[in-house]
Amino acid sequence: MICCKECLDLLYDYIEGSLDQETTDSLEEHFQECPPCISFMKTYKSTTTICRDTLNQVQVPDAVREALLKVLKENKEHPGEN
Amino acid sequence: MSFTQPKEDKKLEEALVREFQGGNLEAYDKIAEIYQKKIYGLSFNLTRNQMDAQDVTQEVLLTLFRKIHTFQGKSAFSSWVYRITLNASYMKLRSKKKEPNVSIDELMPSFNGAGFQQEKIQDWSENTESLLFTNETRDVINKAIDLLPEKEKVVFLLRDVEGLSTEKAGEILDLTVPAVKSRLHRARLFLRKKLANYFEEFTSRKVEK
């Protein structure tokens, strides 16, 4: 029977699906008896999703895009001056 | 969860790089278009500053133009671009006064002698949707990411935000796969703890209503 500490150590590989069957079984056995670890697993997973969705919203502002285009164009016409 | 570059994209990209190495400037424009958003996004998330991200993007795109002949194709082209982007972003960060990082160890889970979790763990995973794109939530998330030590932050950005594989993140950062995994796990634990404070409060507010 594994404890919470071992459970959290295995979480990464469990979510990746890279644990062997025996370890997966004992981890799931722990989950059945330990609701806090289920909550932990779920919130660990959604942490990644929430952060990814938020940080991926970064867009190149139009002004930056235009400035970059200008620099790249100048660079192509006169390489080495920027 | 991990994202791998589709084969066709990779082939197209390799062809573009070869064409550009052969002197085709239109190929360069396409490469710059493909990578502009990735370079800007990663450098913005590292520096949190629009001017810095713009400088980094410009510098990286010019470096690609000037140094393309030094790219030998031993690793993927994208790994090369990411590495140049990280180095340019670090230069920006080094030139600034650094806020002291909080100790990541203090926010790791704690256990009692029998190995059971000591704190009360709430499940707020179902309550994040309505809050996701509010300004308050975005601030909380950005602040939490800012507090991550650089070693953990860069692994989190490459692997979980950019969606690269563990192997590829290791190649870019010159780290072994176990080292990438361990840093990523610590980053996720740290961020989970930081977000828990915020979302748990929201969850209890909702229950009281």
Interface residues (C-beta under 8 A of the other chain):
Chain A: C3 C4 K5 E6 L8 L11 Y12 D13 I15 E16 P36 C37 I38 S39 F40 K42 T43 Y44 K45 S46 T47 T48 I50 C51 R52 D53 T54 L55 N56 Q57 V58 Q59 V60 P61 V64 R65 A67 L68 V71 L72 N75 K76 P79 G80 N82
Chain B: M1 L25 Y28 D29 A32 Q36 K37 Y40 G41 F44 N45 Q50 A53 Q54 T57 Q58 L61 L62 F65 R66 P109 F111 A114 G115 F116 Q117 K120 I121 Q122 D123 W124 S125 T128 L132 F133 T137 R138 I141 N142 A144 I145 F156 L157 D160 V161 G163 K181 L184 H185 R188 L189 L191 R192 L195 A196 F199
